[in-house]
Amino acid sequence: MTTIRLYHIDAYCRRFEATIVEALEYAGRPAVRLDATAFYPTSGGQPHDVGTLNGVAVEDVLERDGDILHVLASALAPGPVSGEVDWARRVDHMQQHTGQHILSQAFDRTLGAETVSFHLGGEASTIDLDVPALDRDAVARVEDEANAIVMADVPVTVDAYDHAALSGVALRRVPEVDGPVRVVRIGDYDACACGGTHVRATGEVGAIHVRRWERRRGQVRVEFLCGWRALHDHRRQSILLQEATALLSVGNPDLPEAIARLAASEAEARRQVQALQRRVLDSELARWRSAGQPVGAWRLVHGALEGLDAPAMRYLAQHLIEEPGTVVLFAVREPSPQLCFARSQDVPLDAARLLREAASGFGGRGGGQPHMAQGGGVAADDLSAVLDAAVARVQAAA
């Protein structure tokens, strides 16, 4: 027995009476089949409805072998059941889906851009367009056309056709299916084969807003919002704009220039800080060069660097090993304990192996190349012990 799809008969059906004809398990979770349902299953890019059956939460709805399964929070026995669809979610999905039909047709009519896929997400929806690129002016023209259709409050109707009769219907895309085909019409503006739920008239879509777009594998993915989603996003963006203009003490039109000035100022400040850091590091470099100790035929430079971080440690090590016969064993404590072992090209030591052997007994880990290795995982209080262990190994190898 095939489930009667009440959502196709009336997409505005939110409460219904039905009969559980089978109770079963799906992926280890309780599920039921009904003789009739208003719950839409995930399909065609549109997510499933949620709601309740006799007060039990419906957590998933899916099609299996032409029938509909309702996955529940707890088990129900066969028999009469009262269902209620989460209406806010259904309305949201109808706004997004009808809005997608309008937007896809607007892209097609305005730019000749065909929609090749659609996804209705929890936060935003996307369509993939068979075009290599989009620009701001083109998207604005499409948005204007789409919203003109919304404001015209054009009726949205649904008809079923035998596949053979589709040749007389001007569809945006002819489906490759057998049997009856459900066609959603938006006045004389759009006709599309679709099994989803839709509003009765375009005015209920509220608004259509393209939020962003990006190139993806030779196509363009467009992210858009409709209805309440578009309103809520506009409200969030307005609040952000108000906060940004208040922080920078400028009006809305002057915000881009103010941000550009701020970014340029920050870049100059960063350049100056980097120059000062380089001077400090060059001073440290001279100090550590003079601190080297002879170990056999090598010079050993080792110790914990106070007030420096891992990139500074690596910079010092790289420059110290430019001098032949040099072995460097460094550690830093901030922002987290790190080790860096390095040696000149003429020193026959494996720095990565040395670091692993010295740090392994203290929970340390790391790796790198034979001439330079870096690691962490050692507690700050154990850094001195790790360095001592490494010094002992270098002395034994010298």
Number of C-alpha atoms within 10 A of each C-alpha: 8 12 15 16 19 17 19 18 11 12 20 19 17 17 17 16 16 17 17 19 16 15 18 17 13 13 7 7 12 16 24 24 21 25 17 19 28 24 31 27 23 16 14 13 16 21 21 19 22 23 21 20 23 13 11 14 17 25 16 20 22 18 13 9 7 9 16 24 25 29 23 23 15 12 15 18 13 15 12 13 17 15 22 21 22 16 16 9 16 24 20 18 26 24 26 32 25 26 30 25 23 27 26 24 24 25 21 17 14 16 15 13 20 19 24 13 13 20 18 20 14 10 9 15 23 22 22 22 25 17 16 13 14 18 8 9 9 12 21 13 14 23 20 15 18 25 21 17 22 21 15 11 17 19 14 19 15 19 10 13 14 11 16 11 11 17 9 7 12 12 16 16 12 14 13 7 8 9 9 13 22 18 20 23 21 22 15 10 13 18 22 21 20 18 17 22 23 30 22 19 19 26 20 20 29 18 24 26 24 18 15 12 19 14 15 12 8 11 18 20 24 20 19 23 24 28 21 17 20 21 16 13 16 13 12 12 12 12 11 12 15 14 12 17 18 13 9 13 12 15 13 12 9 12 17 12 11 17 14 11 12 13 12 12 12 12 12 12 12 12 12 12 12 12 12 12 14 14 12 12 17 15 11 14 17 12 11 17 18 9 14 17 14 14 18 13 10 20 21 21 25 21 17 17 16 10 10 16 17 22 9 18 22 20 14 21 25 18 13 22 23 12 15 14 19 25 30 24 26 24 28 23 20 14 10 13 20 25 27 26 31 30 30 22 16 13 17 13 19 17 25 21 16 21 29 19 17 20 24 14 13 15 12 22 19 18 18 17 12 17 20 23 23 23 21 21 16 21 14 15 10 15 24 14 14 23 22 16 17 22 22 12 14 18 13 10 11 14
